């Protein structure tokens, strides 16, 4: 039971609850996350050449990622609604079969923005899958992870790879 006391979303009775952030200080917070989509070389070529039947895949994925960041608290049960000041999605081919999505979210608030960045990257990846599944159902979404975050009591985190 001692481990449960260290989990902020578990109360002293072991029940899930939303963390009270009322007494926390407002700080500028920023987080970046990534997702990678693996696909056939032909699929990525079709995307880059604008030949995907559903339209501009990367543009749609960017919009979906931004929209998802704004809806994160509706999707993740214990996540606080956050006034997002920035949501940005960068999508680029890594090689002939992989696309890397990097999302960045920023706010000035009492709690972090990591979940918004992760949700944005994940949703952008899912959108790429959705728009391309008619030509490549073998795509794989992988390496969804937090790249870095800053602000708040825990300070700066930068993934080391």
C-alpha positions as CSV (number, residue, x, y, z in Angstrom):
1,X,0.0,0.0,0.0
2,X,3.0,2.4,0.4
3,X,3.4,2.6,-3.3
4,X,-0.2,3.8,-3.7
5,X,0.7,6.9,-1.6
6,X,3.3,7.9,-4.2
7,X,0.7,7.8,-7.0
8,X,-0.9,11.2,-7.3
9,X,-4.1,9.9,-8.9
10,X,-4.8,7.5,-6.0
11,X,-6.2,8.8,-2.7
12,X,-5.4,7.4,0.8
13,X,-8.1,4.8,0.4
14,X,-6.6,3.5,-2.9
15,X,-9.4,5.1,-5.0
16,X,-8.8,7.0,-8.3
17,X,-9.3,10.7,-8.1
18,X,-8.4,13.9,-9.9
19,X,-5.4,15.7,-8.3
20,X,-6.1,19.0,-6.7
21,X,-3.9,21.6,-8.4
22,X,-5.5,24.6,-6.7
23,X,-2.5,25.5,-4.6
24,X,0.1,25.1,-7.3
25,X,1.8,28.0,-8.9
26,X,1.1,29.0,-12.5
27,X,4.2,28.4,-14.6
28,X,5.0,28.3,-18.3
29,X,5.0,24.6,-19.4
30,X,6.0,23.0,-22.7
31,X,6.2,19.4,-23.8
32,X,7.2,17.7,-27.0
33,X,6.3,14.1,-28.0
34,X,6.7,11.9,-31.0
35,X,5.1,9.0,-32.8
36,X,6.6,7.1,-35.7
37,X,4.5,5.4,-38.5
38,X,6.1,2.6,-40.4
39,X,4.6,1.8,-43.8
40,X,5.5,0.4,-47.3
41,X,7.7,2.6,-49.4
42,X,5.0,2.8,-52.0
43,X,2.6,4.2,-49.4
44,X,5.0,7.0,-48.3
45,X,5.7,7.8,-52.0
46,X,2.0,8.2,-52.6
47,X,1.7,10.5,-49.6
48,X,4.7,12.7,-50.7
49,X,3.5,12.9,-54.3
50,X,-0.1,13.9,-53.2
51,X,-1.6,10.7,-54.7
52,X,-3.4,9.4,-51.7
53,X,-7.1,9.0,-52.6
54,X,-8.3,10.7,-49.4
55,X,-6.2,13.9,-49.9
56,X,-3.3,15.6,-48.2
57,X,-2.4,13.1,-45.5
58,X,0.1,15.3,-43.6
59,X,-2.1,18.4,-43.6
60,X,-5.1,16.4,-42.2
61,X,-2.9,14.7,-39.6
62,X,-1.5,18.0,-38.4
63,X,-5.1,19.4,-38.0
64,X,-6.2,16.2,-36.2
65,X,-3.2,16.4,-33.8
66,X,-3.9,20.0,-32.9
67,X,-7.6,19.2,-32.4
68,X,-6.7,16.2,-30.2
69,X,-4.4,18.3,-28.0
70,X,-7.3,20.6,-27.3
71,X,-9.6,17.6,-26.4
72,X,-7.1,15.7,-24.2
73,X,-9.0,16.2,-21.0
74,X,-12.1,14.7,-22.7
75,X,-10.2,11.5,-23.5
76,X,-7.9,10.9,-20.5
77,X,-10.0,10.4,-17.4
78,X,-7.9,12.2,-14.8
79,X,-6.4,14.9,-17.0
80,X,-7.2,18.5,-16.2
81,X,-8.5,20.8,-18.9
82,X,-5.6,23.1,-19.8
83,X,-5.7,26.4,-21.7
84,X,-3.3,25.6,-24.5
85,X,-1.3,28.5,-25.9
86,X,0.5,26.5,-28.6
87,X,-0.1,23.2,-30.4
88,X,2.2,22.4,-33.3
89,X,2.7,19.2,-35.3
90,X,5.7,18.6,-37.5
91,X,5.5,15.6,-39.8
92,X,8.5,14.4,-41.9
93,X,9.7,11.3,-43.6
94,X,12.6,9.7,-41.8
95,X,13.5,7.4,-44.7
96,X,11.6,5.7,-47.4
97,X,9.3,3.7,-45.0
98,X,9.0,5.8,-41.8
99,X,7.3,9.0,-40.9
100,X,8.1,10.9,-37.7
101,X,5.6,13.1,-36.0
102,X,6.7,15.6,-33.4
103,X,4.1,17.5,-31.4
104,X,4.8,20.5,-29.2
105,X,2.3,22.0,-26.8
106,X,2.6,24.9,-24.5
107,X,0.6,26.6,-21.7
108,X,0.9,28.8,-18.7
109,X,-1.0,26.7,-16.0
110,X,-0.8,24.9,-12.7
111,X,-0.3,21.4,-14.2
112,X,1.6,19.9,-17.1
113,X,1.0,19.6,-20.8
114,X,2.7,16.2,-21.5
115,X,-0.6,14.4,-22.1
116,X,-1.6,17.0,-24.6
117,X,1.6,16.5,-26.6
118,X,1.4,12.7,-26.4
119,X,-2.3,12.8,-27.5
120,X,-1.5,15.1,-30.4
121,X,1.3,12.9,-31.7
122,X,-0.8,9.7,-31.3
123,X,-3.8,11.2,-33.0
124,X,-1.8,12.5,-35.9
125,X,-0.3,9.0,-36.3
126,X,-3.8,7.4,-36.2
127,X,-5.0,9.9,-38.8
128,X,-2.1,8.9,-41.1
129,X,-3.2,5.3,-40.7
130,X,-6.8,6.1,-41.3
131,X,-6.1,8.1,-44.5
132,X,-3.8,5.4,-45.9
133,X,-5.3,2.1,-44.8
134,X,-7.1,1.6,-48.1
135,X,-3.6,1.1,-49.7
136,X,-1.6,-0.2,-46.8
137,X,-3.2,-2.0,-43.8
138,X,0.3,-3.2,-42.6
139,X,1.3,0.2,-41.2
140,X,2.6,0.2,-37.7
141,X,2.4,3.1,-35.2
142,X,5.4,2.9,-32.9
143,X,7.7,4.9,-30.6
144,X,5.0,7.1,-29.0
145,X,7.0,8.8,-26.3
146,X,7.7,12.0,-24.5
147,X,10.8,13.8,-25.9
148,X,11.0,16.6,-23.4
149,X,9.1,18.8,-21.0
150,X,9.7,21.9,-19.0
151,X,8.0,23.9,-16.3
152,X,6.3,23.0,-13.1
153,X,7.7,21.6,-9.8
154,X,9.5,18.7,-11.5
155,X,11.5,21.0,-13.8
156,X,13.0,19.9,-17.1
157,X,13.0,16.4,-18.6
158,X,14.9,15.6,-21.8
159,X,14.8,12.0,-23.2
160,X,18.2,10.6,-23.6
161,X,18.6,8.3,-26.6
